[in-house]
């Protein structure tokens, strides 16, 4: 007969679980701030400021930093500190490769309607409100939310979590664009057209629109990165 679980062993793990859970929550907050454009690439993250603002210990914050470094959102530089990562051209290309694999595949395999398009519809509406108010950072955030909603249509927790990390990393690339309106505003119409095709259950059209959208965005970002970052010699 197998031996039972020793409660003393699990009790010793309780503190580790508490720290990990808090660190996960801190990482979620910082990841969201990165994906919303509040922490631009190259920003130094002060332990004193962030731990004080969030009311967490330095150890908890450092664990959150480690999690986000593993996700390629932050980079630790010896004797300098922790910084929001600066992407290279190769990173942008790879992000869009992953986006095609996720988003186009999700649309292709949706099956028969109805689809839960509330999240995608809310993101398009939020983007239209942001554009009307000339709130270009918020428009970028709405774009991120739209494509997260597309990935969420697969109803896979693992895939949604993967897409969250990919899109947070993508937001780091947006900062290279000098004119956020010129970059984001045309893609709002693209999101609306993709949504309309999904509402009509025309998956072939939706996938074609999405693939074209991703191709155009990648080319635009890569061209700008090639002009300004020169292969990404910043923190990796």
N, C-alpha and C positions, 0 to 999 in steps of 0.2 A: 504494500500500500504506500502511495506517495506521501511524503511528509507534508504537513500543512504549512501555510505561509507564516513566518515569524513576524508578529506585529512590531517587534522592536526594530527589525530591519527596515520596515516601511516607515516607521516613525522617524528613523534617522534620515530618510529621504525627504521628509516633509519640507524642511527648510529649502532644499534645492528646488522643489516644485514651486514654492512661493517666489523665489528669486527669478526662476525661469519665466513664470507667468507674468511677473511685473516687467521683466526685460522685454518680453514679447509685446506687451502693451505699449511700452515706450518706443520700441521699434516700429510698431504700427503708427504711432503718432508722427514720428520723424519721416517714415515712408510716405505718409499722406501729405505732409508738408512739402516733401520733395516733389511728389506727383502733382501738387497744386501750384508748384512754381515759386514757393516762398523761400526755398533754400537753393540758390543757384549754384552751378558748378564752380568749384574753387573756394567756396565759403569755408572758413575755419569754424569748427563747432567747439565752442567753449564748454568744458565740463562744468565749470562753476555756474555759468549762466543757465545752461539747460537743466542741470540737476536741481538748481534752486527754483527755476520756473515750474518744473514738474513735481517738485517735492520728493525726489527719489535720491537714493545714495549714489555715490560715484561708481561703486561696484556694479550696481544695476545698470547705470548708464553705459558703462564700459562693455557690459555684456550685450546691450542693445547695439552699440557701435559694432561689436564683433559680428552680430547677426547681419547687419546692413552691409558690412564690408564683404561678408560672404556672398551677399546678393549683388555685389558690384556697384552699390550705390555710394559707398564711402570708401576712403582710402586712408590708411595710417602711414604717416611719414615719420621716420625715426627722428626724435629730438625736436619735432615741429608740431605734431599733434594730428588731429583727425580732420579730414576735409571732405566736402562733397566732391565726388569724382568728376573729372573732366573726361568726356568721351573722346575717342578717336574715330576717324572715318570708318575703320574696320568694325567698330562697335555698332555704328549706325546701320551698316550693311547687314550685320548679323541680327540686329533687332528686327529689321524688316523681314529677314528670312524667317525668323521665328513667328512674326505676326502673320505672315502668309500661311504658314503651316497651321497655326491655330485658327485664325478668323475665317479663312476661306474654307477650311475643313469643317468647321462648325456649321457654316451656312449650307455647305454641300450635303451634310448629313442630318439636316433638321427633320426630315420626314414630313408627314402630313400635318397641316395646320389643325387647330390654332396654335400660335406661338405667343408666348408671354413677352410682348414688346413694350410693356409699360416703362421699363427702365430706359430703353432706347429712345422712346418717345419723349420722356422727361428730359433726357440729355439734349435732344435736339431743341426742345422748347427753351431750355436753360441757355443753350448757345445762341438762340435767336434773341433772347432778352439781353444777353451780354453784348452781342453785336450792336443792338439798338442803343445801348448805353455806352458804347465805345469802351467796354471793359475787356480788353484783349487778353489779359491773363486768365480771366474767368472763362473766356471763350475757349482758350486752350484746355482748361480744366473740363469744360463740358465735352470737348472732343474726346478727351481721355475717358470720361464716363460713358460716352456712347460706345466706344470700342470695347470697354469692359463689359457693357451690357450685351454686346454681340457675343462675346466669349461665354458669358453667363447663360446664354440660350442652350448650351450643351448640358446644363444642369449637372456639372461635374465640379465638386469642391476642389479637387486637385488642379484641374485645368484653370478654374477661376483664380486660384491662388497664384499659379504660374503666370497668368496674364497680368495680375496686379503688379508683380515684380517687373515684368517686361515693360509695362506702361510707365511705371515709376522711373525706370531707367531711360525710357524714351523722353520723358519730360526734361531730362538733363540736356537732351539734344536741342530742344526748342529754343534754349537761351542763345544759341548762336545766331538766330535770325534777328537782324537789326530792326525790321519792321514787323512786329507781331500781327498787325492787322493784315498786311499784305500776305503773310503766310497762312494765318488761320481762317480768315473770312471765306476764301473760296472753298475750303473743305467743309464748311458748314452746309453748303448746298449739296455737296457729295454725300454727307450723312443723311440729309433729308431724302435724297434719291434712293439710297440704300434702304432706308426705313420704308419708303413707299413700295419698293419691290418686295420687301419682306411682308408688308401688310397685304399685298396682293398674292402672297405665296408663290411668287415667281423667283424661285431659288437660283435658277440659271442666271437670270438678269442680276440678281442681288450679288452673286459671286463675281460676275464679270465687272460690275461697278466697283466692288470692293477691291478686286485685284488691280484695276486701273488706278483707283484712289491711292493704294499703297505704293504702286510703281511711281506715280507722280510725286508723292510726298518724299519717298526715298531719294529720288533724283534731285529734288530741290534741296534737301538737307545735305546730301553728299556734296553737291556743287558748292554750297556755302561753307561746309566744313573744309573742303579742299582749299578754299580761298583764305580761311581764317585760322584754322587749327593746324594745317600742314601735317596731317597724319597723326595728330594727337600726341604731342610731346609732353603734355601736362600730366598731372597725377593720374595713374591708372589704378 
